[in-house]
Amino acid sequence: MYWRKWLCFFVVAVGFLLWSGLAPVHASETALLINLLKKKNIITQQEADEILKELKTVAQQEKKEIKKEVKAEVKAEVTQDIKKDAGKGAFLPKSLQGFKLGGQIFAEWNAKNYYPGLTGNGVPTNVDTSSNEFALNRGQFTLSKDFNDWLGMQLTADVFYLSTDAAGATSTESHSGPELRLKQAFASMKYAGTTTHFGLVNTTSDDYDNSIWPFRVQGKNLLDELGIQSTFDLGVANQGVIGGYMDDEYLKYANRAYSGKWGGWRAGLFNGAGYTKYEGNNNKAASALVYFRPLPNTPFLKGLQLAYVGTWGQGNTFIGGNTAANQPKGYPNYLINLAQVSLLHPWFAVMGQYYWGQGTAAGNDDTKRAAYLASAYVRIPGIQKLRAFGKIYNYDPDTYREKDDYNVFVAGLAYDLSPEFMPFVAWEHRDNGQNVALGTSNSGRIDYHKYQVGVQVKF
C-alpha cells in the first residue's frame, strides 16, 4: 500500500497545482478527488489532511518565490529604465537635456632657476634669481550639446591671469588672481561628411598638434610658445577626411578628428589677432591644413602622417612708419609655413616640425623667422602606463641677424594612472649660448633650468 500512497500524493499534487491557477479547476473538484480516494480506501482521512496541508505549504512557498522573482525582474527593469532616462537627462528640464559637461586641469609645482648672462650690449648681468611656486596653468570646463544629427554647439571657459604693468597696460601674467574667460564658443554644423565650426574656434596648427602630442600639460605647442599664433580665434573653419576613417583598432589610441584613412584637411578664415585681442584691422587671416597618410594598411606605419599648415594675413598692430628700421607704414605681413611629419603607434610617437614665416598674428613687424622642433615619447616595456617623453626646439626670431637663435630642451616622465589622471615630472632648459650679446632683440633672454611636478586631470 506504500506505493499507492505516493501515487495518490502525485495525483493530488497535480490537481492542486491545476487548482492553483495553471488550469481552471476549482477547489470543490479537488475535494471530490480526495473524497474519491478515501472512498476507495486508498487513503485515510488523516492522510488526506496531511496531503492537503503539505500541498498548501509547497504552493505557498512557490508563490513566494515567484513573487520574489517577479519583484526582482521588475526592479531590475525599472532600474535600467531609470539609468537610461538619467543618462539621457530625462529628469532635467527639456531645455537642459542632452548637454555634456567636460573639464580639464593643468596644475603643477615648478622651480625656475635663471643664470647670469650677457645683455644685448655685451654687459654681464647680475641676474641669478629663482622661482618656487604652485601654478594653475589650465582650469577649464566645456559644455556641449548636439541638437540633432547635423547641428550642435560648444562653450569652453578657461582660467587666465590679468595684470597691469607700470604703464597701465594689461598683460596675461600671473600677478593677479585667476579669472575666467571664453576660450571656445561655436556652432558645429555637419554636412556632406564634413564639420564646420563658426564662432570662437581652435586655430588650425594648435588643434592638429594636440591630436598628436599628449603633453600639452608640460608646455605650449610650438607656434603658441613662440608667440606667433594664438590657439583660438574668431572665425569659421571646415574640416573633413579623405577615404573615411581608420579602423577601430587605430582609433583606440589616435584622435578621430585627424584619422582620415588617406588624410584630411582643415581650412578656415579668422580675424587673425587671436582670442585675447580685439580685431585691429579689416584684414582676415586665411589658414589651411592638409595631411596625408601614405601607408594606411601597413601595420607598423599606418600612423605615419605628412602635413602642411599655411596661414596668410596681416599683423594686428599698426606700424607708424619707421624709415630707420626700414619698416613700411601700415599693418605688417603675417605668414606661416609649417611642414610636419609624425608617426603614431600604441607604444610610441615621434613628431618633427619646421617653421618658416614672417611676422606674428598680433605683432608690429614683418621680420622673417624660422624654427624647428623634434619631439617623441615611448612607453616603458613592462610598465606600459609609464611614458618617457622629450623634445627640443630651436627658434630664430630674425633670420637676417646672425647667431640670433636659441635652443630649448625638455625631458620628462608621465604615468597614465587612469584615463582621467596623469601625473608627470619634467625638466626644461633654455640655452642661448653667447647669442644674447649680439643684438637688442635678445637682451631679455637669459638661460634657465626649470623643474616641474604636475598633474593633468580631465573628464
C-alpha positions as CSV (number, residue, x, y, z in Angstrom):
1,M,0.0,0.0,0.0
2,Y,3.0,2.3,0.3
3,W,3.3,2.8,-3.4
4,R,-0.4,3.6,-3.6
5,K,0.0,6.4,-1.0
6,W,2.7,8.1,-3.2
7,L,0.7,7.6,-6.3
8,C,-2.2,9.3,-4.6
9,F,0.1,12.1,-3.4
10,F,1.3,12.7,-7.0
11,V,-2.3,12.8,-8.4
12,V,-3.5,15.2,-5.7
13,A,-0.4,17.4,-6.2
14,V,-1.2,17.7,-9.9
15,G,-4.8,18.5,-9.2
16,F,-3.8,21.1,-6.6
17,L,-1.5,22.8,-9.0
18,L,-4.2,23.0,-11.6
19,W,-6.5,24.4,-8.9
20,S,-3.8,27.0,-8.0
21,G,-4.1,28.6,-11.4
22,L,-2.4,26.5,-14.0
23,A,-5.8,25.4,-15.2
24,P,-9.4,26.4,-14.4
25,V,-10.0,23.6,-11.9
26,H,-12.0,24.6,-8.7
27,A,-11.4,23.8,-5.1
28,S,-14.5,21.7,-5.0
29,E,-13.2,19.4,-7.7
30,T,-10.0,18.8,-5.7
31,A,-12.2,17.9,-2.6
32,L,-14.2,15.5,-4.8
33,L,-10.9,13.8,-5.9
34,I,-9.7,13.4,-2.3
35,N,-13.2,12.0,-1.2
36,L,-13.0,9.5,-4.0
37,L,-9.6,8.3,-2.9
38,K,-10.9,7.9,0.7
39,K,-14.0,6.1,-0.5
40,K,-11.8,3.6,-2.4
41,N,-9.9,3.1,0.9
42,I,-6.7,4.3,-0.8
43,I,-6.0,6.9,1.8
44,T,-7.4,7.6,5.3
45,Q,-8.8,10.9,6.5
46,Q,-5.6,11.7,8.4
47,E,-3.5,11.0,5.3
48,A,-5.8,13.2,3.2
49,D,-5.4,16.1,5.7
50,E,-1.7,15.7,5.8
51,I,-1.5,15.7,1.9
52,L,-3.6,18.9,1.7
53,K,-1.5,20.6,4.4
54,E,1.7,19.7,2.6
55,L,0.4,20.7,-0.8
56,K,-0.6,24.1,0.6
57,T,2.8,24.6,2.2
58,V,4.5,23.8,-1.1
59,A,2.1,26.0,-3.1
60,Q,2.7,29.0,-0.7
61,Q,6.4,28.6,-0.9
62,E,6.3,28.5,-4.7
63,K,4.1,31.6,-4.8
64,K,6.5,33.4,-2.5
65,E,9.4,32.5,-4.8
66,I,7.5,33.5,-7.9
67,K,6.6,36.9,-6.3
68,K,10.2,37.4,-5.3
69,E,11.4,36.6,-8.8
70,V,8.8,38.9,-10.4
71,K,9.7,41.7,-8.0
72,A,13.4,41.3,-8.8
73,E,12.8,41.3,-12.5
74,V,10.5,44.4,-12.2
75,K,13.0,46.2,-10.0
76,A,15.9,45.4,-12.5
77,E,13.8,46.6,-15.4
78,V,12.8,49.8,-13.6
79,T,16.4,50.4,-12.5
80,Q,17.6,50.1,-16.1
81,D,14.9,52.4,-17.3
82,I,15.8,54.9,-14.7
83,K,19.5,54.7,-15.6
84,K,18.7,55.1,-19.3
85,D,16.5,58.1,-18.6
86,A,19.1,59.6,-16.3
87,G,21.8,59.1,-18.9
88,K,19.6,60.9,-21.4
89,G,18.9,63.6,-18.9
90,A,15.2,62.8,-19.0
91,F,14.7,64.1,-15.4
92,L,16.1,67.5,-16.3
93,P,14.1,70.3,-17.9
94,K,13.7,69.9,-21.6
95,S,16.0,72.9,-22.3
96,L,18.9,71.2,-20.4
97,Q,18.5,67.7,-21.7
98,G,21.3,66.4,-24.0
99,F,24.1,68.7,-22.6
100,K,27.5,67.1,-22.0
101,L,29.9,68.5,-19.4
102,G,33.7,68.2,-19.5
103,G,36.7,69.7,-17.8
104,Q,40.5,69.8,-17.7
105,I,43.0,70.9,-15.1
106,F,46.8,71.5,-15.5
107,A,48.3,72.0,-12.0
108,E,52.0,71.9,-11.1
109,W,54.7,72.9,-8.8
110,N,57.7,74.4,-10.6
111,A,61.1,75.8,-9.7
112,K,62.8,78.0,-12.4
113,N,66.5,78.9,-11.9
114,Y,68.0,81.7,-14.0
115,Y,71.7,82.1,-14.6
116,P,73.7,85.3,-15.2
117,G,74.4,86.1,-18.9
118,L,75.2,88.9,-21.2
119,T,72.9,91.8,-22.1
120,G,72.3,93.0,-25.6
121,N,75.2,95.4,-25.1
122,G,77.6,92.7,-24.1
123,V,77.5,93.7,-20.4
124,P,77.4,90.8,-17.9
125,T,74.2,90.8,-15.8
126,N,73.9,90.0,-12.1
127,V,70.6,88.2,-12.5
128,D,70.6,84.9,-10.6
129,T,67.1,84.5,-9.4
130,S,64.7,81.6,-9.0
131,S,61.0,80.8,-8.7
132,N,59.3,78.4,-6.4
133,E,55.6,78.2,-6.9
134,F,52.4,76.2,-7.3
135,A,50.7,77.2,-10.6
136,L,47.4,76.5,-12.3
137,N,48.1,76.6,-16.0
138,R,44.7,75.4,-17.1
139,G,41.3,75.2,-15.4
140,Q,38.6,74.9,-18.0
141,F,35.2,73.4,-18.3
142,T,33.3,72.6,-21.5
143,L,29.5,72.5,-22.1
144,S,28.4,71.0,-25.4
145,K,25.1,69.8,-26.9
146,D,24.0,68.1,-30.1
147,F,20.6,69.3,-31.1
148,N,20.2,66.8,-33.9
149,D,22.4,64.9,-36.3
150,W,23.7,68.0,-38.1
151,L,23.7,70.9,-35.5
152,G,25.5,71.3,-32.2
153,M,27.3,73.8,-30.0
154,Q,30.2,74.1,-27.6
155,L,31.2,76.6,-24.9
156,T,34.6,76.4,-23.1
157,A,35.7,78.7,-20.3
158,D,39.3,78.8,-19.1
159,V,41.3,80.4,-16.3
160,F,43.6,83.3,-17.1
161,Y,45.6,85.9,-15.1
162,L,45.2,89.6,-15.8
163,S,47.7,92.1,-14.5
164,T,48.6,95.8,-15.1
165,D,52.2,96.9,-15.8
166,A,53.8,100.2,-14.8
167,A,52.4,102.0,-17.8
168,G,48.9,100.9,-17.1
169,A,48.7,98.3,-19.9
170,T,47.2,94.9,-19.3
171,S,49.0,91.7,-19.8
172,T,48.4,88.0,-19.1
173,E,50.9,87.3,-16.4
174,S,50.2,85.7,-13.0
175,H,50.3,89.0,-11.0
176,S,46.7,88.9,-10.0
177,G,44.1,86.3,-9.1
178,P,42.7,83.9,-11.7
179,E,39.7,84.9,-13.8
180,L,37.5,83.1,-16.3
181,R,37.0,83.9,-20.0
182,L,35.6,82.2,-23.0
183,K,38.1,80.2,-25.0
184,Q,35.7,78.4,-27.3
185,A,32.2,79.3,-28.3
186,F,31.0,78.0,-31.6
187,A,28.2,76.4,-33.5
188,S,29.0,73.0,-35.0
189,M,27.4,72.0,-38.3
190,K,27.8,68.7,-40.2
191,Y,27.2,68.5,-43.9
192,A,28.3,66.1,-46.7
193,G,30.7,64.3,-44.4
194,T,32.4,67.5,-43.2
195,T,32.2,69.5,-40.0
196,T,32.1,73.3,-39.9
197,H,32.7,75.4,-36.7
198,F,31.6,79.0,-36.6
199,G,32.4,81.4,-33.8
200,L,35.4,81.3,-31.4
201,V,37.2,78.2,-32.6
202,N,40.6,76.4,-32.5
203,T,43.3,77.7,-34.8
204,T,44.5,75.1,-37.2
205,S,48.1,74.3,-36.2
206,D,47.4,74.1,-32.5
207,D,44.4,71.8,-32.9
208,Y,46.5,69.4,-35.1
209,D,49.4,69.4,-32.7
210,N,47.1,68.5,-29.8
211,S,45.9,65.4,-31.7
212,I,49.4,64.0,-31.8
213,W,51.3,65.4,-28.8
214,P,49.7,64.4,-25.4
215,F,51.9,66.5,-23.1
216,R,50.5,70.0,-23.6
217,V,50.3,70.0,-19.8
218,Q,54.1,70.4,-19.7
219,G,54.3,73.3,-22.1
220,K,52.7,75.1,-25.0
221,N,52.8,73.9,-28.6
222,L,55.4,75.5,-30.9
223,L,53.6,78.4,-32.6
224,D,51.8,79.4,-29.3
225,E,55.0,79.1,-27.3
226,L,56.9,81.4,-29.7
227,G,54.0,84.0,-29.7
228,I,53.5,83.6,-33.5
229,Q,49.9,82.5,-33.4
230,S,47.1,82.2,-30.8
231,T,45.5,78.9,-30.0
232,F,41.9,80.2,-30.6
233,D,40.5,82.9,-32.8
234,L,37.1,84.2,-34.0
235,G,36.2,82.8,-37.4
236,V,35.0,79.8,-39.3
237,A,36.7,76.5,-40.1
238,N,35.7,73.5,-42.1
239,Q,37.2,70.0,-41.5
240,G,37.0,66.6,-43.2
241,V,38.7,63.4,-44.0
242,I,39.7,61.6,-47.2
243,G,38.6,58.0,-47.7
244,G,36.7,57.7,-44.4
245,Y,38.2,56.9,-41.0
246,M,40.9,54.5,-39.9
247,D,39.9,51.2,-38.3
248,D,38.7,50.9,-34.7
249,E,42.0,49.4,-33.5
250,Y,43.8,52.6,-34.6
251,L,41.2,54.9,-33.2
252,K,41.8,53.4,-29.7
253,Y,45.0,55.4,-29.4
254,A,44.5,58.2,-32.1
255,N,42.4,61.3,-32.4
256,R,39.4,60.6,-34.6
257,A,39.2,64.1,-35.9
258,Y,42.6,63.7,-37.7
259,S,42.4,60.0,-38.5
260,G,41.3,60.1,-42.2
261,K,42.3,56.8,-43.9
262,W,44.2,58.7,-46.7
263,G,44.4,62.1,-45.0
264,G,42.2,65.1,-44.5
265,W,42.1,68.9,-44.2
266,R,41.1,71.8,-42.1
267,A,40.6,75.2,-43.6
268,G,39.4,78.5,-42.0
269,L,39.1,82.2,-42.1
270,F,39.9,84.1,-38.9
271,N,40.3,87.6,-37.5
272,G,43.9,86.8,-37.0
273,A,44.5,88.6,-33.7
274,G,43.6,85.6,-31.5
275,Y,41.0,85.3,-28.8
276,T,42.9,87.6,-26.3
277,K,43.0,90.6,-28.6
278,Y,40.4,92.9,-30.3
279,E,40.5,92.9,-34.1
280,G,42.7,95.9,-35.1
281,N,42.3,95.9,-38.9
282,N,39.9,94.8,-41.6
283,N,42.1,92.0,-42.8
284,K,41.2,88.4,-42.3
285,A,43.8,85.6,-42.0
286,A,43.3,82.5,-44.1
287,S,44.6,79.3,-42.7
288,A,44.7,75.7,-44.1
289,L,46.0,72.3,-43.0
290,V,46.3,69.3,-45.3
291,Y,47.7,66.0,-44.2
292,F,48.3,62.7,-46.0
293,R,48.6,59.1,-44.7
294,P,50.7,57.3,-47.3
295,L,50.5,53.7,-45.8
296,P,47.2,53.3,-44.0
297,N,47.2,49.5,-44.5
298,T,50.7,48.8,-43.2
299,P,50.5,47.8,-39.5
300,F,53.7,49.5,-38.3
301,L,53.5,52.6,-40.4
302,K,49.7,53.2,-40.6
303,G,50.1,56.1,-38.1
304,L,52.6,57.9,-40.5
305,Q,51.3,61.4,-41.5
306,L,52.8,64.2,-43.6
307,A,51.2,67.6,-43.1
308,Y,51.5,71.2,-44.1
309,V,49.9,74.2,-42.4
310,G,49.8,77.7,-44.1
311,T,48.5,81.0,-42.7
312,W,48.3,84.2,-44.7
313,G,47.2,87.6,-43.4
314,Q,48.4,90.8,-41.7
315,G,49.6,91.5,-38.2
316,N,47.1,93.1,-35.8
317,T,49.3,96.1,-34.8
318,F,49.7,99.3,-36.9
319,I,53.2,100.4,-37.8
320,G,53.5,104.2,-37.7
321,G,56.4,104.3,-40.2
322,N,60.0,103.9,-39.1
323,T,62.3,104.6,-42.0
324,A,65.4,103.9,-39.8
325,A,64.2,100.4,-39.3
326,N,63.1,100.1,-42.9
327,Q,59.6,99.2,-41.9
328,P,56.7,100.3,-44.1
329,K,53.8,102.2,-42.7
330,G,50.6,100.1,-42.1
331,Y,49.9,96.6,-40.9
332,P,52.8,94.2,-41.4
333,N,52.6,91.0,-43.4
334,Y,51.9,87.8,-41.4
335,L,52.8,84.5,-42.9
336,I,53.2,81.0,-41.5
337,N,54.6,77.9,-43.3
338,L,54.8,74.8,-41.2
339,A,55.9,71.4,-42.6
340,Q,55.3,68.4,-40.3
341,V,55.8,64.7,-40.1
342,S,54.6,62.4,-37.4
343,L,54.3,58.7,-36.6
344,L,51.8,57.5,-34.1
345,H,51.9,53.9,-32.6
346,P,50.4,52.3,-29.5
347,W,53.9,52.2,-27.9
348,F,55.4,55.5,-29.1
349,A,55.0,58.6,-31.1
350,V,57.5,60.9,-32.9
351,M,56.9,64.3,-34.4
352,G,59.0,66.8,-36.4
353,Q,58.2,70.3,-37.4
354,Y,59.9,73.0,-39.5
355,Y,58.5,76.5,-39.5
356,W,59.4,79.5,-41.7
357,G,57.5,82.7,-41.8
358,Q,57.1,86.4,-41.4
359,G,55.6,88.5,-38.6
360,T,53.2,87.3,-35.9
361,A,49.5,87.4,-35.5
362,A,49.5,90.3,-33.0
363,G,52.9,91.8,-33.8
364,N,54.1,95.1,-35.3
365,D,56.9,93.8,-37.5
366,D,57.2,91.6,-40.6
367,T,60.6,90.1,-39.6
368,K,61.4,86.8,-41.1
369,R,61.6,83.9,-38.6
370,A,62.4,80.2,-38.6
371,A,62.2,77.3,-36.1
372,Y,62.4,73.6,-35.9
373,L,61.1,71.0,-33.4
374,A,61.6,67.3,-32.7
375,S,59.6,65.5,-30.0
376,A,58.9,61.9,-29.0
377,Y,57.5,59.7,-26.3
378,V,57.8,55.9,-25.7
379,R,56.0,53.6,-23.3
380,I,58.3,51.7,-20.9
381,P,58.3,47.9,-21.6
382,G,56.7,46.1,-18.6
383,I,55.2,49.4,-17.3
384,Q,53.0,50.4,-20.3
385,K,51.4,53.2,-18.3
386,L,54.7,54.9,-17.8
387,R,55.9,57.1,-20.7
388,A,59.2,58.9,-21.2
389,F,59.0,62.0,-23.3
390,G,61.2,64.7,-24.6
391,K,61.5,67.5,-27.1
392,I,64.0,70.0,-28.5
393,Y,63.3,73.1,-30.5
394,N,65.3,75.9,-32.0
395,Y,64.0,79.4,-32.7
396,D,65.5,82.2,-34.8
397,P,63.3,85.3,-34.3
398,D,65.2,87.2,-37.0
399,T,66.9,85.2,-39.8
400,Y,68.7,88.4,-41.1
401,R,70.6,88.6,-37.8
402,E,73.5,86.2,-37.3
403,K,73.6,84.0,-34.3
404,D,70.2,85.2,-33.1
405,D,68.7,81.8,-32.3
406,Y,68.3,79.8,-29.1
407,N,67.5,76.2,-28.1
408,V,65.1,74.7,-25.6
409,F,65.4,71.1,-24.2
410,V,62.6,69.2,-22.4
411,A,62.7,65.7,-20.8
412,G,60.2,64.1,-18.6
413,L,58.2,61.1,-17.3
414,A,54.4,60.7,-17.2
415,Y,52.2,57.9,-15.7
416,D,48.7,57.2,-17.1
417,L,47.2,56.3,-13.7
418,S,43.8,56.4,-15.4
419,P,42.2,57.9,-18.5
420,E,41.3,60.9,-16.3
421,F,44.5,61.4,-14.3
422,M,48.1,61.7,-15.4
423,P,50.9,62.9,-13.1
424,F,54.2,63.9,-14.6
425,V,57.7,65.3,-13.8
426,A,59.8,67.3,-16.3
427,W,63.0,69.3,-16.7
428,E,63.3,72.2,-19.2
429,H,66.4,74.2,-20.2
430,R,66.9,77.2,-22.4
431,D,70.4,77.7,-23.9
432,N,71.2,81.0,-25.6
433,G,74.9,80.4,-25.9
434,Q,76.6,83.8,-26.4
435,N,73.8,85.0,-28.7
436,V,72.3,87.4,-26.3
437,A,75.3,89.7,-26.7
438,L,74.7,90.1,-30.5
439,G,71.6,92.3,-30.6
440,T,68.9,94.0,-28.6
441,S,66.2,91.5,-29.7
442,N,67.8,89.0,-27.4
443,S,68.7,91.3,-24.5
444,G,65.9,89.9,-22.3
445,R,66.8,86.3,-22.8
446,I,68.6,84.5,-20.0
447,D,69.4,80.8,-19.7
448,Y,67.4,78.9,-17.2
449,H,66.6,75.4,-15.8
450,K,63.0,74.7,-14.9
451,Y,61.8,71.7,-12.9
452,Q,58.1,70.7,-12.9
453,V,56.0,68.2,-10.9
454,G,52.4,68.3,-12.0
455,V,49.1,66.6,-12.9
456,Q,46.7,66.6,-15.8
457,V,43.0,65.8,-14.8
458,K,40.3,65.6,-17.4
459,F,36.9,64.1,-18.0
